[in-house]
């Protein structure tokens, strides 16, 4: 099962994603794929805060700012995975060299890495940022990044079993996980006789 969780900066999407994974993981090994590259003290402080938030929750952290397929080789099959976050991964893949990598190459590379991860993870919870919402004019490299992240988000949302947008800490289901008729009937019957 793949769940895409999106929201703006400071929306509460990361906390929601972590809680979601902890509720659905059961006894499975839990992995946290961290994609942030640490460039300065502010980023280091943010990473340290995230480590403190996860402390004691049973996560194995895999620092993987690029080359998503390498994270797969570090995991046991059928583990529960939280990928935090697609926005950082896309930026890292595009801007880590001397020249930005073209949008289509970045999209293809990320989606190929996601294929391997989807085969290995259950559930797979992905955190990403909303794009195209601020209406600000950007330089061409930033537009390429926004376009790439937008296309990756579209593809992941289409393939996801569930899509949730978090706004001010409140999750809003955009795409709900389908429940079979038999399961709905069993839920209704169990509620009637409880």
N, C-alpha and C positions, 0 to 999 in steps of 0.2 A: 504494500500500500504506500502510495506517495502523496504527501500533503505539502502544498505550497502555501506559505504564510507571508503575506506582504503588508507593508505599511510604510509610513513616512518615518523620518528620523525622530527618535524618542517616542514612538507611538505605543510601545509596549509589546511589539511583535516578538522580540527575542525572549522575553519572559514567558509569553504565551506559548511559543514554540517549545521551549524547554519543558514547561508544565505538560503540554500535549504529549511530548515524547515520553515523559516519565509515567503518565497515566496509561499509555498504550504499549509500552515496552514489555510489560510482564517481567519474566525472569531472564530475558535476553540480555546479552552483553550490550552495553550502551556506549556509543562512540559519538564524540563531538569533533567534527571536522572544522577547524578554525582556519579561516582564509585571510585574516588580516596580516598585512606586512607591517612590521614595526619600524617606523622611520624616525620617531622622536619620542620625547618623554610623555607627551600627551597620549600617544597611541599605546605606549607601554603601560600607562596608568589605566587605560580602558581595558587592555588585555588582563591586567592584574585584577581589576574589578570583576570581569567575567569569570576568571578562575575562582575567585572567592565565592561568587554566586553559585558555581557548580560544585564547590567543595562538599564532600560527603554524600553526593548523589549518585556515585558509582560510574561516572563517565570516564572513559579513556579518551584523552585528548590527542588528536592527530593534527599537528600544525602543517597545513597544506595550502599555502597562499597561491600556488599554481600547480599545473600538472595533476589534476584531480584523480586521474587513473592511478597515480602512485599511492593514494590513500587506500584504495581497494586492496592492494597487496598487504596492507598492515592490519586488515580486519578479518575476523572469523566470519564464516558464512551465516547469513540470516540474522545478523546483529541489528539492533535498533540504532539508526543514525540521524544525527542532527547536523545539517550543513549550515554554518553561520559564516558568511552569508554570500549569496550569489552576486551581490553588488560588488563586494571586494574582489571576489574571484574574477569577475569580468574586467574590472579595472586593472588588476594585476596582470592578467593575460594580455591586455591591450597595451599597457604603458610601462612594463618593466624593462624593456630594451631601450636602446638609444633612439629608435623611431617607433611611433605607435604601429601596432599590428593592425592590418585592415579588418574591418568589421566582420566580414564573412568568415575569415580564417578563425577569428575568436569564437564566433557562434558555433562553427563546426567543431572546434576543439573542445569547447565546454560540453556540447551535447554528446559528443563521443565519450567523454569522461563520465557523464551522467548515466549513459547506458550501462557501463560496468558497475557503477554504484547502485543503480536500480536492481541489478541482478543479485547483488550482494546484501542489500539492506531491506529490512522489513520490521517496522515501518521506516520510511525515509521522509524526514521532515526538513524542508528547505525554507530558509529565511531569505527574503529579498526585499528591495526597496521599490516603491512606486516610482515610476518615471513619467515624464510628460505632464506633470501637474503644476509646475511653478510658473510657466509662461515667460521665463527669462530667456533672452537671446544669449547663446553661448558661442564660443569659438568652434571651428570645424572639428577639432579633435574631440572635444567634449560632446558635440552632437553625434559623432561616430560612436562614442561610448554609450550614450543614451539610447541610440538606435539598436546597438548590439544587445544591451541589457533588456530593452523592450522586446526584441525578438526572442531572446532566451526565455524571458518571463512568459510570453505568449505560448511558446512551445511547451514549457513545463506545465502551465495551467491547463492546456489542452490534454496533456497526458496524465495529469494528477487525478487521483481519486477524489480529492477534496481540495478546495481553495478557500482560504480564510484571509480577509483583510482586517487588520487591527487598527482601530481609530481611537485615540485617547484611551488605550488600554481595554477597549471593548471589541471582542472578536465579532466579525460579521461574516457569516458563511456566504460565499459567492457561488460555490459549487459544492453541493453536499454529496457525501458518500452514499451511493445507492443502497437501499435496504430492500432485500427481496420481499415479495408478497408473503411468503411463508414466515419470514422473520417478523414482519409487521404484525401478522396475525398472532404469532406466538407472544409478542410483546403486549398486544391488546388483551389476549386471554390471561396472561400472567397478571396484568393489572386488575382485571375483573375479579380474579380469585385471590388477590392478596389482601 
